[in-house]
Amino acid sequence: MSCLLPLGVAKTTFGGLAASELSAGLLRAGVGLLSSSSGRGLKMSGVPFGTAVKGLLRLDGELDEGSSEPEKSCKEEKQLAEIIEEIRQDKSNQVDATVLNDVQDIVSSVSDALRSKNPPKLDGIKGDLLKLCRAAETAHFRPRLTQMVSWCILALSKTGKFLQVATGEGKSCIVAMFAAYRAMRRETVHILTSSLVLAQRDMETWRKLFKTLGIKVDCNTNKEDITALKDCYQCHQVIYGTAEKFAGDYLRQCLERIDIFGQKAFQCAIVDEEDSIMLDKALHVVYISGDMPALQHLNSLLALIWSVVNRSTGVLENFMTWSDGLHQFLEMKHNLKLSNMTPISNYMSNVGLLQMYEGKVFGLTGTLGQQAEMETLQKLYHVETCRIPAFKRKKLFEVEGVIVDEERDWIKTICNVVSEQTQATSYRGQRAVLVICETINQAKTIHSSLGDQKVNKWLYISNNMDNRALFEKELEGGDTIIATNLAGRGADFK
């Protein structure tokens, strides 16, 4: 067993919304991987069960209220020319200089029009972007320069395009605006998210934007009836869902010979957090199976075998099963009714699903990865990649880590840091803290270890819990959220 802990403290933004003195304490126990480039953590690997405490992320220039002029200037948003130049200077970006010039011209014209009381009439793609920005405002979002730049790069791309957009930069806004743009061009757009929670949440968040533009939107995650599925895919221009659900519905169409998708299937895919769907889960297989009662005679044999299973990370997958008898092992271990093993009739991986869109695949993620990962994405899906700069200058830096010997010391250290960061000091007020754990059990352990010293504790460990109160309230100094990595993708804390 190994334990690894990055503890972060940051005044940052989540989902484009400023967090009130939010400090991110990122806990990762075991073999972990968090992306330094996305702003949501550090890139790490596990260590043998010596237990590691991996430093603090602090705000540069925040330690002294009387900061110097250079420090104050770091708090200003970047200008358009600076954003374009950063993209141009990154040699790994696959964006032509001509396209960048067009992007700068489009965004400059639209941003001027948004500020003007008497804006000029804009035509073509400039008019489309202006229309989308005003529609976004109906959902109480004002697109930033970096979001408009990202949208333009996607809209001007002649092939599929994957963008790296840092955490807190508003990926869901870019996704919704680009989906609306493709729908305005009479395409059916499938938006693939990493979990059903995000699919349902984003659909509800951006429903008003789509309604303003006269675009019908739906979510496929809660549709099982054939009539409901047909209505979802054939009567709506934008469909949110998970890769597993899109693949499963297509397999069902093939197996049962029922026209579920209609004539406009697989015209355009937009993948939110494509590193999760296209790399981490690239070989996940969705399959259609049927019961085979004769296999129940193997149950007595399975009972003689002991199994070891990875622990849950908070997302409940109601329609997923383990293969090769593993699912039945777990049912016996937990004294549940045994389900029959099932033969597979047809199946599809995430790679196979996305290749059906024939190059019209677009994606956004906080982490494109290293050169090897980017080359894999480019070869598999025939796309180009680009890193988008943050809308503000980077303010986080890593403080040297501390290593402890025992797990109890590791937990104690976490609790001490949480306590320290939620207390006011002479140079700042109280902060809120987010602790991200690898497993549900670790989150519960940290939650109980904090005891009564933290009154405002929130446990965010499962997608079948009612978490609306957590996301609807504005975080205050002293609030502490203990979560699984369910909070690492698309969690918008106010």
Secondary structure per residue as TSV (DSSP state, phi and psi in degrees):
chain	resnum	aa	ss	phi	psi
A	1	M	-	360.0	145.1
A	2	S	-	-136.6	153.5
A	3	C	E	-134.2	134.0
A	4	L	E	-138.3	134.2
A	5	L	E	-133.0	113.0
A	6	P	E	-98.5	127.2
A	7	L	-	-110.1	123.2
A	8	G	-	-118.2	147.9
A	9	V	-	-129.7	119.9
A	10	A	-	-152.2	144.4
A	11	K	-	-96.1	107.9
A	12	T	-	-140.8	-170.9
A	13	T	E	-126.9	149.8
A	14	F	E	-126.6	124.7
A	15	G	T	60.2	27.3
A	16	G	T	86.3	-1.5
A	17	L	E	-106.1	132.3
A	18	A	E	-69.1	133.4
A	19	A	-	-92.6	135.6
A	20	S	T	-77.3	104.4
A	21	E	T	47.8	49.5
A	22	L	E	-85.5	124.5
A	23	S	E	-110.5	131.7
A	24	A	E	-97.6	110.7
A	25	G	E	-101.3	104.9
A	26	L	-	-99.3	113.8
A	27	L	-	-105.9	130.5
A	28	R	B	-135.1	113.4
A	29	A	-	-105.8	135.0
A	30	G	S	98.9	-156.4
A	31	V	S	-83.0	110.4
A	32	G	-	-115.3	160.3
A	33	L	-	-149.0	110.6
A	34	L	-	-123.9	147.8
A	35	S	-	-91.2	126.0
A	36	S	T	-72.6	-32.3
A	37	S	T	-74.2	-22.3
A	38	S	T	-84.7	-13.8
A	39	G	T	83.8	2.9
A	40	R	S	-104.3	10.7
A	41	G	-	161.8	-160.5
A	42	L	-	-118.9	148.9
A	43	K	-	-83.4	123.1
A	44	M	-	-144.0	163.9
A	45	S	-	-130.9	157.3
A	46	G	-	-70.0	161.6
A	47	V	-	-122.5	152.2
A	48	P	S	-58.4	156.2
A	49	F	S	-54.5	40.1
A	50	G	S	-77.0	151.3
A	51	T	E	-107.6	132.8
A	52	A	E	-110.0	141.1
A	53	V	E	-115.8	114.8
A	54	K	E	-107.1	95.9
A	55	G	-	12.9	-176.3
A	56	L	-	-106.8	143.9
A	57	L	E	-103.2	120.4
A	58	R	E	-120.7	166.0
A	59	L	E	-83.6	125.2
A	60	D	T	-67.8	130.5
A	61	G	T	82.0	7.1
A	62	E	-	-98.5	-9.4
A	63	L	S	-74.1	-19.4
A	64	D	-	-131.6	120.8
A	65	E	S	-63.5	-30.9
A	66	G	S	-85.3	58.1
A	67	S	-	-71.8	155.9
A	68	S	-	-76.4	170.9
A	69	E	H	-59.8	-43.7
A	70	P	H	-59.1	-37.5
A	71	E	H	-68.7	-39.3
A	72	K	H	-65.4	-37.6
A	73	S	H	-64.9	-24.8
A	74	C	T	-66.8	-19.0
A	75	K	T	-86.5	-5.7
A	76	E	S	-83.6	150.5
A	77	E	B	-72.6	150.9
A	78	K	-	-71.9	150.9
A	79	Q	-	-85.3	161.7
A	80	L	H	-58.7	-45.3
A	81	A	H	-60.8	-37.2
A	82	E	H	-67.8	-40.5
A	83	I	H	-62.7	-46.7
A	84	I	H	-62.7	-40.7
A	85	E	H	-66.5	-37.8
A	86	E	H	-62.2	-41.7
A	87	I	H	-64.8	-40.8
A	88	R	H	-65.0	-37.1
A	89	Q	H	-77.3	-20.1
A	90	D	-	-78.1	106.9
A	91	K	T	-67.2	-19.2
A	92	S	T	-78.9	-13.9
A	93	N	-	-73.8	135.0
A	94	Q	-	-104.7	69.0
A	95	V	-	-133.5	124.8
A	96	D	-	-65.9	149.7
A	97	A	H	-60.6	-36.9
A	98	T	H	-63.2	-41.1
A	99	V	H	-64.1	-41.8
A	100	L	H	-63.1	-38.1
A	101	N	H	-63.2	-41.7
A	102	D	H	-64.7	-41.3
A	103	V	H	-59.8	-45.9
A	104	Q	H	-61.5	-41.9
A	105	D	H	-65.7	-43.5
A	106	I	H	-64.6	-50.3
A	107	V	H	-65.2	-39.0
A	108	S	H	-61.2	-45.6
A	109	S	H	-65.1	-43.2
A	110	V	H	-70.0	-42.4
A	111	S	H	-64.3	-36.3
A	112	D	H	-65.0	-41.5
A	113	A	H	-65.3	-36.4
A	114	L	H	-67.4	-30.9
A	115	R	H	-84.8	-21.1
A	116	S	-	-79.5	142.3
A	117	K	S	-76.4	-27.9
A	118	N	S	-126.1	74.0
A	119	P	-	-69.3	146.9
A	120	P	-	-72.0	160.5
A	121	K	-	-77.0	127.8
A	122	L	-	-109.9	137.8
A	123	D	-	-112.0	170.6
A	124	G	H	63.5	-142.4
A	125	I	H	-67.7	-28.1
A	126	K	H	-64.8	-43.8
A	127	G	H	-64.3	-37.1
A	128	D	H	-63.4	-45.4
A	129	L	H	-65.4	-41.2
A	130	L	H	-61.2	-42.9
A	131	K	H	-62.4	-41.3
A	132	L	H	-68.5	-39.3
A	133	C	H	-63.7	-41.0
A	134	R	H	-68.9	-34.2
A	135	A	H	-67.0	-37.4
A	136	A	H	-63.4	-32.7
A	137	E	H	-65.9	-26.2
A	138	T	H	-66.8	-23.9
A	139	A	T	-95.5	15.2
A	140	H	T	67.6	35.9
A	141	F	-	-126.0	130.1
A	142	R	-	-108.0	108.0
A	143	P	-	-57.0	135.9
A	144	R	-	-81.8	172.7
A	145	L	H	-60.5	-43.2
A	146	T	H	-64.8	-33.8
A	147	Q	H	-69.5	-39.3
A	148	M	H	-68.0	-37.8
A	149	V	H	-62.4	-45.4
A	150	S	H	-59.5	-45.1
A	151	W	H	-60.2	-44.5
A	152	C	H	-63.1	-41.9
A	153	I	H	-61.9	-39.8
A	154	L	H	-67.4	-45.4
A	155	A	H	-67.5	-31.9
A	156	L	H	-88.6	-5.7
A	157	S	-	-72.9	135.0
A	158	K	S	-89.6	-10.8
A	159	T	S	-126.8	-176.7
A	160	G	E	-64.4	153.5
A	161	K	E	-142.9	133.9
A	162	F	E	-112.4	130.3
A	163	L	E	-114.8	140.6
A	164	Q	E	-96.9	114.2
A	165	V	-	-123.3	122.2
A	166	A	-	-63.9	155.5
A	167	T	T	-57.2	135.9
A	168	G	T	88.4	-1.7
A	169	E	S	-91.3	-1.9
A	170	G	-	87.0	51.1
A	171	K	H	-63.0	-39.7
A	172	S	H	-64.0	-31.2
A	173	C	H	-67.7	-44.2
A	174	I	H	-61.9	-43.9
A	175	V	H	-59.6	-47.7
A	176	A	H	-63.9	-43.1
A	177	M	H	-66.0	-40.7
A	178	F	H	-71.3	-37.2
A	179	A	H	-61.9	-41.8
A	180	A	H	-63.4	-38.7
A	181	Y	H	-62.7	-45.6
A	182	R	H	-66.2	-36.8
A	183	A	H	-66.2	-34.7
A	184	M	H	-64.7	-20.8
A	185	R	T	-94.0	17.2
A	186	R	T	68.1	33.9
A	187	E	-	-106.6	149.0
A	188	T	-	-89.3	129.0
A	189	V	E	-114.7	128.0
A	190	H	E	-104.3	123.6
A	191	I	E	-105.6	113.9
A	192	L	E	-99.1	121.3
A	193	T	E	-110.5	169.3
A	194	S	S	-82.1	-11.9
A	195	S	S	-155.3	156.8
A	196	L	H	-65.9	-27.9
A	197	V	H	-61.6	-47.3
A	198	L	H	-67.3	-38.1
A	199	A	H	-60.8	-48.2
A	200	Q	H	-67.8	-40.9
A	201	R	H	-65.0	-46.4
A	202	D	H	-66.8	-36.0
A	203	M	H	-61.3	-44.7
A	204	E	H	-68.1	-38.3
A	205	T	H	-62.4	-40.7
A	206	W	H	-105.3	10.3
A	207	R	H	-59.1	-38.7
A	208	K	H	-66.8	-37.4
A	209	L	H	-60.5	-49.3
A	210	F	H	-64.1	-38.6
A	211	K	H	-64.2	-39.4
A	212	T	H	-59.2	-34.5
A	213	L	T	-91.6	1.6
A	214	G	T	73.6	28.2
A	215	I	-	-107.6	131.1
A	216	K	-	-86.7	133.0
A	217	V	E	-128.9	146.7
A	218	D	E	-149.9	173.1
A	219	C	E	-127.9	133.0
A	220	N	S	-91.8	1.4
A	221	T	T	-74.8	-19.7
A	222	N	T	-115.2	26.3
A	223	K	-	-113.1	118.4
A	224	E	-	-120.8	-32.8
A	225	D	S	-68.2	139.0
A	226	I	H	-58.6	-42.3
A	227	T	H	-62.5	-42.7
A	228	A	H	-65.7	-38.3
A	229	L	H	-64.6	-45.4
A	230	K	H	-59.9	-43.4
A	231	D	H	-63.2	-40.7
A	232	C	H	-60.5	-49.6
A	233	Y	H	-83.5	-32.2
A	234	Q	H	-97.9	-17.0
A	235	C	S	-113.1	6.3
A	236	H	-	-129.8	145.1
A	237	Q	S	-90.0	-26.2
A	238	V	E	-125.7	125.6
A	239	I	E	-125.2	120.2
A	240	Y	E	-87.9	149.1
A	241	G	E	175.3	-177.9
A	242	T	E	-98.1	158.1
A	243	A	H	-59.4	-38.8
A	244	E	H	-61.9	-38.8
A	245	K	H	-72.2	-41.1
A	246	F	H	-61.5	-45.6
A	247	A	H	-65.3	-43.3
A	248	G	H	-62.1	-41.0
A	249	D	H	-67.8	-35.2
A	250	Y	H	-68.2	-41.8
A	251	L	H	-62.9	-38.2
A	252	R	H	-64.3	-39.2
A	253	Q	H	-62.2	-42.7
A	254	C	H	-68.5	-42.2
A	255	L	H	-71.8	-45.1
A	256	E	H	-91.7	-3.8
A	257	R	T	54.6	47.2
A	258	I	-	-116.5	131.1
A	259	D	-	-77.9	93.7
A	260	I	-	-89.2	-44.2
A	261	F	S	-83.3	-23.6
A	262	G	G	78.9	-160.8
A	263	Q	G	-81.6	-16.3
A	264	K	G	-109.6	39.4
A	265	A	T	-78.6	142.6
A	266	F	T	57.2	45.7
A	267	Q	S	-87.3	-36.4
A	268	C	E	-157.7	134.1
A	269	A	E	-122.4	134.5
A	270	I	E	-119.5	121.1
A	271	V	E	-106.4	118.4
A	272	D	E	-88.3	127.0
A	273	E	T	60.3	61.4
A	274	E	H	-68.4	-21.5
A	275	D	I	-63.8	-34.6
A	276	S	I	-69.8	-45.6
A	277	I	I	-79.9	-38.0
A	278	M	I	-96.2	-20.0
A	279	L	I	-115.1	-61.0
A	280	D	I	-60.5	-40.0
A	281	K	T	-113.6	23.4
A	282	A	T	-58.4	-36.5
A	283	L	T	-99.0	8.2
A	284	H	-	-62.6	134.4
A	285	V	E	-113.4	129.3
A	286	V	E	-99.3	131.3
A	287	Y	E	-140.1	155.9
A	288	I	E	-99.9	131.2
A	289	S	E	-137.8	165.5
A	290	G	-	-133.0	159.3
A	291	D	-	-67.0	144.2
A	292	M	-	-131.4	88.9
A	293	P	G	-55.3	-28.3
A	294	A	G	-61.4	-24.9
A	295	L	G	-72.3	-7.9
A	296	Q	G	-64.6	-19.1
A	297	H	G	-69.7	-13.1
A	298	L	G	-83.2	-7.1
A	299	N	H	-58.8	-40.4
A	300	S	H	-65.1	-34.3
A	301	L	H	-69.6	-41.3
A	302	L	H	-62.9	-32.3
A	303	A	T	-65.1	-18.7
A	304	L	T	-85.4	-5.3
A	305	I	-	-111.1	135.2
A	306	W	-	-98.4	141.4
A	307	S	-	-122.0	153.1
A	308	V	-	-119.7	129.7
A	309	V	-	-128.4	143.1
A	310	N	-	-61.2	147.1
A	311	R	-	-81.7	155.3
A	312	S	-	-70.4	148.4
A	313	T	-	-111.4	9.2
A	314	G	S	114.9	-23.1
A	315	V	-	-93.8	116.2
A	316	L	-	-84.0	120.6
A	317	E	-	-101.6	92.6
A	318	N	T	-66.1	-24.7
A	319	F	T	-113.2	18.0
A	320	M	-	-105.2	144.1
A	321	T	-	-134.1	155.9
A	322	W	-	-87.2	149.0
A	323	S	T	-95.8	178.0
A	324	D	T	57.9	34.4
A	325	G	T	83.9	-5.9
A	326	L	H	-62.7	-37.8
A	327	H	H	-61.6	-41.5
A	328	Q	H	-67.4	-34.9
A	329	F	H	-57.8	-46.8
A	330	L	H	-67.1	-37.4
A	331	E	H	-61.8	-39.3
A	332	M	H	-68.9	-41.6
A	333	K	H	-59.2	-36.9
A	334	H	T	-101.4	17.7
A	335	N	T	56.9	43.4
A	336	L	-	-104.2	162.3
A	337	K	-	-64.7	132.7
A	338	L	-	-75.1	130.7
A	339	S	-	-90.5	153.0
A	340	N	-	-75.2	144.2
A	341	M	-	-69.0	147.3
A	342	T	-	-125.6	137.2
A	343	P	-	-76.8	145.8
A	344	I	E	-89.1	129.0
A	345	S	E	-95.9	-43.3
A	346	N	E	-154.1	156.5
A	347	Y	E	-151.5	165.1
A	348	M	E	-155.8	136.3
A	349	S	E	-91.4	169.1
A	350	N	H	-62.1	-36.0
A	351	V	H	-61.4	-47.5
A	352	G	H	-61.7	-39.5
A	353	L	H	-62.1	-49.7
A	354	L	H	-70.8	-26.9
A	355	Q	H	-70.3	-15.4
A	356	M	T	-71.9	-16.2
A	357	Y	T	-83.5	-1.5
A	358	E	T	51.7	52.6
A	359	G	T	89.0	-13.3
A	360	K	-	-90.4	59.3
A	361	V	E	-118.9	125.0
A	362	F	E	-124.1	147.3
A	363	G	E	-150.0	154.9
A	364	L	E	-133.7	141.0
A	365	T	E	-153.6	160.8
A	366	G	S	-80.7	-13.4
A	367	T	-	-144.0	104.7
A	368	L	-	-78.0	-21.5
A	369	G	-	93.2	-170.7
A	370	Q	S	-80.7	-177.9
A	371	Q	H	-58.4	-38.7
A	372	A	H	-63.5	-42.6
A	373	E	H	-65.5	-41.7
A	374	M	H	-64.6	-39.5
A	375	E	H	-65.2	-35.9
A	376	T	H	-63.0	-45.8
A	377	L	H	-60.9	-42.9
A	378	Q	H	-63.3	-40.7
A	379	K	H	-74.4	-41.6
A	380	L	H	-69.4	-41.2
A	381	Y	H	-115.3	1.6
A	382	H	-	55.7	52.8
A	383	V	E	-124.0	168.8
A	384	E	E	-111.0	158.1
A	385	T	E	-123.9	156.1
A	386	C	E	-157.3	137.8
A	387	R	E	-97.6	128.2
A	388	I	-	-98.5	128.9
A	389	P	-	-66.2	159.3
A	390	A	-	-70.5	153.6
A	391	F	S	-74.8	-16.2
A	392	K	B	-124.1	160.9
A	393	R	-	-67.2	146.3
A	394	K	-	-62.0	133.3
A	395	K	-	-121.6	3.9
A	396	L	E	-102.9	142.2
A	397	F	E	-142.8	156.5
A	398	E	E	-90.1	131.1
A	399	V	-	-93.6	145.8
A	400	E	-	-54.2	136.9
A	401	G	-	-78.9	166.7
A	402	V	E	-126.4	136.2
A	403	I	E	-110.9	134.0
A	404	V	E	-120.8	163.4
A	405	D	S	-90.1	-35.3
A	406	E	S	-117.1	154.8
A	407	E	H	-64.5	-36.8
A	408	R	H	-64.9	-34.8
A	409	D	H	-69.3	-35.7
A	410	W	H	-61.6	-47.2
A	411	I	H	-65.0	-41.6
A	412	K	H	-62.0	-40.5
A	413	T	H	-64.4	-40.8
A	414	I	H	-59.2	-48.5
A	415	C	H	-62.2	-38.7
A	416	N	H	-64.7	-42.2
A	417	V	H	-67.5	-40.6
A	418	V	H	-58.9	-45.8
A	419	S	H	-62.4	-42.6
A	420	E	H	-63.3	-43.3
A	421	Q	H	-77.3	-19.8
A	422	T	H	-89.7	-6.6
A	423	Q	S	-91.1	143.7
A	424	A	-	-72.2	148.9
A	425	T	-	-124.7	-177.2
A	426	S	S	-69.7	-19.5
A	427	Y	S	-113.7	-1.8
A	428	R	-	-157.9	163.1
A	429	G	-	-86.1	-167.5
A	430	Q	-	-67.2	153.4
A	431	R	-	-119.8	158.2
A	432	A	E	-93.3	154.0
A	433	V	E	-129.8	137.4
A	434	L	E	-116.1	123.1
A	435	V	E	-112.9	118.9
A	436	I	E	-105.7	123.8
A	437	C	E	-110.5	156.0
A	438	E	S	-72.9	-33.8
A	439	T	S	-132.2	163.5
A	440	I	H	-61.9	-43.2
A	441	N	H	-60.9	-40.9
A	442	Q	H	-64.5	-39.7
A	443	A	H	-62.8	-42.0
A	444	K	H	-65.4	-37.5
A	445	T	H	-63.6	-46.6
A	446	I	H	-62.9	-41.9
A	447	H	H	-60.0	-46.2
A	448	S	H	-72.2	-32.2
A	449	S	H	-68.8	-28.2
A	450	L	H	-67.9	-23.3
A	451	G	G	59.1	-142.0
A	452	D	G	-88.6	-0.8
A	453	Q	G	-69.4	-20.8
A	454	K	-	-118.8	107.6
A	455	V	S	-74.5	-42.3
A	456	N	S	-91.7	71.5
A	457	K	E	-104.5	139.5
A	458	W	E	-127.3	133.5
A	459	L	E	-108.3	119.0
A	460	Y	E	-123.3	90.8
A	461	I	-	-129.1	-4.4
A	462	S	-	-152.2	143.7
A	463	N	T	-82.4	-3.8
A	464	N	T	-99.5	8.6
A	465	M	S	-93.1	155.9
A	466	D	-	-84.3	102.2
A	467	N	-	-103.4	13.8
A	468	R	H	-61.5	-38.4
A	469	A	H	-61.2	-35.5
A	470	L	H	-66.6	-40.6
A	471	F	H	-87.2	-19.5
A	472	E	H	-83.6	-27.5
A	473	K	S	-81.7	153.4
A	474	E	-	-90.7	125.8
A	475	L	-	-63.7	143.1
A	476	E	-	-120.0	163.0
A	477	G	T	-57.4	132.4
A	478	G	T	99.4	-18.1
A	479	D	-	-66.3	138.7
A	480	T	E	-129.5	123.2
A	481	I	E	-110.1	122.4
A	482	I	E	-109.0	122.3
A	483	A	E	-140.9	164.2
A	484	T	E	-87.4	-175.4
A	485	N	G	-71.3	5.9
A	486	L	G	-57.8	-30.0
A	487	A	G	-82.8	-4.9
A	488	G	G	-86.0	-10.7
A	489	R	S	-130.7	108.5
A	490	G	S	77.2	15.3
A	491	A	-	-84.5	116.1
A	492	D	-	-101.5	99.6
A	493	F	-	-93.0	135.0
A	494	K	-	-88.1	360.0
